């Protein structure tokens, strides 16, 4: 109860989200949260609007329910935002929900208040639920501000807010997150949650309570360091010929485009591991619009980032020397 009360207080004071403590469900990480939400909400044949690129757990859980993801594009020229005009085109009479991940994994895009308001109007007009994944909310750059769509007029009663402690507090191994849900969905959410895991480990709950109620100085310092690494990685990637990269507005990933070298991003990622000993994630693993891209995390020291990017450039130079002349 202490943790749920602290979460409800945090949501009220920081996000302007007035969920009752009874509508807070503490889950065993965001992965369980995604599973519980899709089980509670979706039926066979339902459609869910999702960005492309997307976080793969969403498509997997949508498919498991016999539902269908309907993709809208994220474009670098729009800061990898989900645009309301694309959302409107994707709506059908089968639309049950939309998933908004902001800040976004893998692109680093952050939804503007303008776009959130426009999407909220569409959700109200067509009467569907918004699943708002806000796990990277504190990690934003260049004066960007994170906004919770559930705080907009008419949206709290149709918004499932998903968040956790893994990213903001570097607690990935503790497997602890939370859902804040509309009252009519809460009983089903909590019933499925209890049937799935009963509850997260008590030690993780106490750790989360300490994180959310304690000093937030470490979070600010972490974001400042991520900002320095972001500036470095974007600058260094842009020094490699024919690599295009948009500066991420949030999270801790760059999503550079290597399609001038190859569209087989999966082979490129494998070869970078094998020959350069650098680990990246192939972009097509996040959807068709990720093809030709790699996701590169900058949750590593500057020295490791510098070494890794030097190795990537050396590998490209050896295999595509014509690109460097």
N, C-alpha and C positions, 0 to 999 in steps of 0.2 A: 504493500500500500504506500509506503514512504516513497518508493521510486516512482510510482504512478502519479502521486501528488506532485512530486518535483517536476515530472515531465509536463503535467497539465499546467503548472505554474510557468514553466519555461515557454510553453506554446502561447500562453496568454501574454506574457510580458515581451517576448521577442518576436513573435510571429502574428500577433493579434488574432489568434485562433482560440475561440472560447469553447473548447471541448470539455465536457464533464470528465472528472477523474474516472468515472465508471465506463467511459468510452475509450479509455487508454488500455491497450493490450501490449504487454511486454513479451516480445518474441525472441526466439533463439537466432538472432541475426536477421538481416534483411531477406536472406534467401527463404527462410521460413515465412516471413511476412508476405513475400510475393506468392508463395504457394497457398497460404491461408486465404489471402484476398481473392485469388482466382477461383479457388474452390467455393468460396462463399458467394461469389458474384456471378460466375459465368455458367451458362448452360450450353448444350450442344447446339451449334449453329449460330451462336452469338458472334458479333464482330467487335474487335477492339482496335482502336486507332493507335498506332505506334509509329515512332520515328524510324527512319532508316538513314544512318546507322542506328542500331539499338543495342541495349544490354541483353545478351542472349537468354538469360533466365526468364525474361518476360515471354518471349516467343515459345520457349519450351513449356512453360506452365499454361499458356493459352492453348497450345496444341493438345496438351494432356487433358484439357477439359472439353475437347472436341469443338472448340471455338476457333475463330479465324483472325489472325492479325491482318490489319489493313494499313499499309505503310504510307507515310507522307515523308517527303524528302527533307533532309537537313542539308543546307547549302553553305559553303564557306563564305560566300558574299553576303549572307544574312547573319553572319556570326554563328552559324550552326543552330539557329533557332527554329523551333516548330512554328510555322507561319499559319495564322488563322485562315487565310484564304485557301491553303492546302487542306487544312482540317475540314473546312466546310465542304470541299469537293469529295472528301472521303466518307462523309456521313451517309448512311443508308437507313432503311427502316429496321435493320438488324443491329445497328450500333448500340452496344451496351455500355461501353466505357472508352475512355482515352487514357493513355499513360503519358505523363509528362515527367521527364527526368531532368531536373535543373538544379545545379549545374550538371552537365551531361557527361556521362561515360559512354562512348570513348572520345567525344569530340571536344569537350571543354566548353560547349556553348552554354549561355545563360539566358533564360527567357526574360525579356523586358516586361515591365509592368503593362505597357501598351498591348503587347501580344497576349499576355495573360488575360487582360480584360476582354479582348476580342474573343479569345477561346472560351472564356467563361460565358459570354453571351451566347455562343453557339451551343454550349453544354445545356444551358437553361432552355434555349429555344427548342432543342431536340430531346431534352430530358434524358441525358445520360450521365453516368458517374465519371468523376475525374479521380484517377489514381496519381497522386503527386509524390514523386520520389525525391526527397530533399536531403539525402544522405551527405551531400557535399556542400551544404548550405553556407558554411563558414568560409569555404575556400574559394574566394572570388578576388579579382584583380582590377586594377585601373579604375578604382572608384565605383565598380559595379556594386549593385545592391541586390541581394536575394529577396524575392517576394514570394509569399505563400498564397497560392491561388484560392485556398479555402477562406482567406480573410476578406475576399471581395464580396459585395452584396449578393445574397442568394446562393452562395457557394458552399458554406459550411455544411449544409444538410445534404450535399451531393459530392463531397470531397473526402476521399480516404488519404490521409497524410501519412506517409511512411518515412521513417527516419531511424537513426541509430547512433552508435558510438564508435564504430570502426574507423571512420575517416577523420572525424574531428578530433578524436582522442587517441588515435593510433591503437585501437583495441580490437583489431581484426580477429585475433585468436580467442577472444572472450565470448564471441557469438552472442551479442546482445543488441537488440533493436526494439522498435516499438511502432505500433499502429495507432492512429487516432481516427475514429470512425463515426459516421452518422449513427444516431441512436438506433434506427431501425435495422442496421446491419450488425451492430455490436453483438447481440446474442449468438448469431450464427458464426461470426468471426471467432468468438471466444470458445464456442462449442468445438469447432474444428481444431483450434489451437490446443485445447485440453486433450482432445483425442489424439493429436499428433505428438506432442512433446510433454504434455502436462504443464511444465513451466521451464524457463531457463534455469541453469544452476544458480543457487543462491549466492555463491561467491561472485559470479558475474553481475548479479543484480546489485550487490553491495559496491562493487567496483564502479558500476555505472552511476550509482547514487553519489559516490565520492566525486566522480568526474563532473557531473552536471551541477552539483552544489558547491564545488570548490572554486578556487581561483581559476580564471580563464586566461591568465597570462601565457601559459604554455601554448594555448591555441593560437593566440595572436603572434607569438614568436614563430610558431610553426608556419603560419601563413606568410609571414614576412620572409622566411627562408624559402618557402615554395616560390614566392614571387621572384626572388633572386635567381633561383634555378630556372624558372620559366623564361626570364629574360635571356639567360645564357643559352638555353636549348633552342629557342626560336632563332636567336642570332646565329648560332653555330649551324643549324640546319639550313638557314638561308645562304650560308657561305658555300654549301655544296651545290654544284651546278645542276640546274633543272629539277631541284627538289622544291616543291611548293608547300608552305605551311602557314596556316592562320594562327595567330597568337591566341591560345585558349583564354577565355574570359573567366573560367573557373575550373575546379578540380585540379588534378595533377598529372594530366596526360597531354602530350602533343600528338597530333594526328596527321603527320606529313604525307604528302602525295608523292609516291615514287613511280608513278605510271610512265614517266618519260624514260625510265629504265626497263620496267616490266609491269605488266598487269597481273602477273602471277605472284601476288603478294604472299601467298602461302609458301611457295617455294623460296621466295626471298627470305622470309622469316626463318625457315628451316636452314637455309644456307648460311645465314648470319650466325646462327647458333653453331653450326658445324665448322665453319671456316673462320669466323671472326670471334666466336665465343661471346656473342652479344645476344641477349634475350629481348625480343620484341613480341608483339602479338599481331598476327596478320589481320588486316582491316576487313577482309571479306567475311571473317568470323563474326562480324557485327552487322552483316547485311550486305546486299549487293552494292550499295553506294559506298561501301568501304573498300571496294576492290581497288587495288593499286596503292592502298595506304598501309601504313604500319602504325600501331599504337605504341608510343614510347612513354613510359612512366618517368617522371622526374622526382619520384620519391626515393632518391638516392643522392649520395653526396655529389658536390660539384666535381670533385676529382674523378669519381667513377663515371659521371655523365660525360666529362671531357674525354676520358679514355674510350668510352663506348662509342661516342660519335666519331672520334678519330678512326676507330676500327671500321665503323660503317662506311666512312668515306674511302678508306683504303680498299675495302672490299669492292665498292662500286668502281673505283678507279681501275682495279685489276681486271674486272670483268666487262666494263664498258669504257675502255680508254678513249674512245671517240667522243664521249660526252665531256671530256676534260680538255679538249684541244681548242 
